[in-house]
Amino acid sequence: MHPAIRAAALALALASVGVARAEEAPAQPVSAVDQLPPGQEVSDTVTELAGWVVASRDSEGYPFAIIDKAAAQILVFGGDGRLRGAAPGLFGSAIGDHSAPGVAGLALREIPGRDRTTPAGRFVGGYGPSTDAGRVLWVDYDSSVSMHPTATGVPAERRPERLASPTPDDNRVTHGCINVTPEFYEQIIRPTFEGGGVFYILPDTASLADTFPEFVQSRATAQREGGRRGRSAQR
């Protein structure tokens, strides 16, 4: 299994001990789909956030995805906390963590380059109608950000090639929506989020504390408690 999936599975298993007996921790399915480039790791922040979501039940039993814009990674988990897949993604071409006012009402060609951001934060999303693309998976309906399979679209954008590249350096190209490969979308995204889910998008420039304050507070508390236990053991 890919090292990134092993790391995420370990984080979830450790977090699950806090909410259930260790022997009841969710088993990792061998069928988890891994499309991340060989050798590409998942950050500690992502694995810790995944563990916190499971331990705190922040997704309230719904499936969830953790989206790391900087690494161009998408990790998808079922409502049971099991990792279902990991894949690269394409994101807004502009660096930023907020959507510009009124951007949802603009046609794609009307969105200024500076406003083509993928917002950061916790979003409760699901499938719903759109004005020009039929039924889509809305990550944040208010800012008109959806997740969908990439298409050839404008050939000069080379979206399929960007998804297939081994680094995240060229994955910022969309108007704000999130793109994945058609295979990952049909095999993992669509069946996982058919009934809705929660999307955690890490920030580009905003602080993690402002974006996910409860997670950061929980992590700080755990670190303090771990430090106190370490000092007590040395006495």
N, C-alpha and C positions, 0 to 999 in steps of 0.2 A: 504494500500500500504506500502511496505517496507520503513523504515525510510531513507535508502540510496537513493531510488528513489525519495522520497519527497524532500530530500535535493538538489539533482541535478535538479529537476523540478523547485524548488524555485530559484536557481542560474540562470537558463536559463530565467525564467520569468522576473527576475530583470534586467538581461542584455538586454533582448529584448526591454525593455522600451526605451533604448537609441537609438534604430534603428527603432522603430515603436511606435504607440500609445499604451498605456497600454492595451486597450481593444482588440488590434490586436496581443498581445503576443501569441505565439503558445500554444494551449491547450494540456495538457498532456493526451495521449491516455490511456484508462484504460487497454488496452491489453499489456502494456509494460511487458516484461518477466523479472522476477527477480529470478535468481538462486544463489544469494549471500547467504552465511550462515546466519541464523537468528541472529539478533543483530549486525551484522558486518556493520560498518558505512563506508561512503566514505569520504575521507579527504577533508579539506577545499581547498587544492591546486587543487584537481581534479574538484571540483564544480566551483571554480573560473576560472580555465582554460576553462571549458566547457562554462561558461558564456562569457568569452572573445572571444572564437571562434565564437560564435553566434553574439555578438555585433560588432566585427570587420570584420565579414564575411571572416575570415581567410581560411575557407575551400571552399570558392567561390561557395557555394551552393551545394557542394558534401556532401554525408554522411560522418560521421567521427566517430572515436573511440578514447577514451582516455584510456590508458593502464598504470596501476600503478603496476610496477613490485614488489615493496616492499609489497604491500597489496595483490598482486596476483589477481587484479580486472581488468575487461574489461567492459567499459560502451560504448554502441553503440547508436549513434544518427543519425536520418535521415537528409537529406539535408535541411529540414524545421526546424531543431533544436530540434525536439521532441525526447525524450529519447525512444528508442525502446527496450532496454534490458540491464541488468547488470548480469555479471556472473564471476565466478572465472576462472583463466587461469593458464596454466603451461608455464614456461619460461626457458631460458638457465640455465644450472646448474652452470655456472661460473658467479660470480659477475663482472659486467663491463658494460660499455656503448658504446664501440666501437667494431667493427668487425676486427679481425686480417687480415692483407693483405693476399690475396690469399685463404682465407677460403672458398669462394664460389666455388672454383674449386676442393675442396676435397670431397671424399666420407665421409659419416657420421662417419664411423669407423676410418677414418684417422684424424679427427679433434681432436687435443689435448684437454684434459680436461680444461686447462686454457683458451682456445679460444672458449669455448661453451657459448658465451654471446648472449644476446638479446640486440641489440643496442638501444640507446635512441635517441629521436629527432622527427622531423616532417617528415613523409614519405608520398609520394603520391603513392598509390598502386592500384592494380587491378588484375583481373584474367588473366592468361596467361599459356602457356605450360611449362612443366618441362621435364627433361630428363628421369625421372623414376617414376613419380607419376601422369602423365596425366595433366589435367588442374587444376591449384591450384591458391589460392589467395595469390599473392605476396604482402607482406607488404613493403619489401625493396629488390628488385630484385638484386641489385648490391652485397649485402651481403648474398643473397640466404636465406632470412628469409621469411617464409610464415606463414599463419594462417590456421590451419586445425583441423578437429575433432580428438580427441585422439583415439588411438586404443590400443589393448592389447599389441602389439609390443613385447617388451621383458618383459615377465611376472614379472621378478624380479624388474622392475622399478615401478610396481603398479601405472601406470598413472591414470586409472579411480578412484582408491581409493584415490590418492592424490588430485584429483579434488573435490572429495566428502568430504574431511576432513574439519573440521570447522575453521581451521586456515591456514594462508599462509606459515607456517613454512616449509612445505614439498613440495612446488610447484615449486621448482627449480630442473628440471630433464632433460630438453630437450637439444638438440644440439644447440639450438638458436632459433628454431621456436616457435610459440605460439600455444598452444593447448587449445581447449574448448571442452565441451561435444558434442557428435554428435547431440543431440537435439537442443542445442543452435546454433550450426553451421547451421543446416538445417532451423531452424525456424527464426533466426535473421541474422546471418552473411551472408549467401549466398544471400538471397533476397536483403539485404541492400546494399551490395557491388558488386552486379552483374555488375554495370556500373562503378566501381571504387570508390575510396574514399581517405580520408586523415587519417593517423594514427599518433597520438601523444603519444609517449612512454616516460614516466617519467624516469629520471635517477636513477641509484643505488648510484653512488658516485660523479658524475660530478655535478656541481652547476646548479640550475634551470636557473640562468641567462645566463649561457653558452649554455644551451640546448634550451631554449625558450626566447631569449633576448627581443623580442617585447612584449611578454606577461608580463614579469617581469617589463619592463619599464612602461607599461600601468598601472600595479597594483600599482607601486610606485607613479605614477602621481596621481592616484585616491586617494591614501592614503594621499598624501600631500594636495590635494584639500579638502578632507574631514576634515583634521586637521585645515585648514584655516577657513572653514565654522564653525567648532566647536568653534574656538577662537572668531570669529566675533559674534556668538550668545551669547557669555558670556560678551560682552562689554556693 
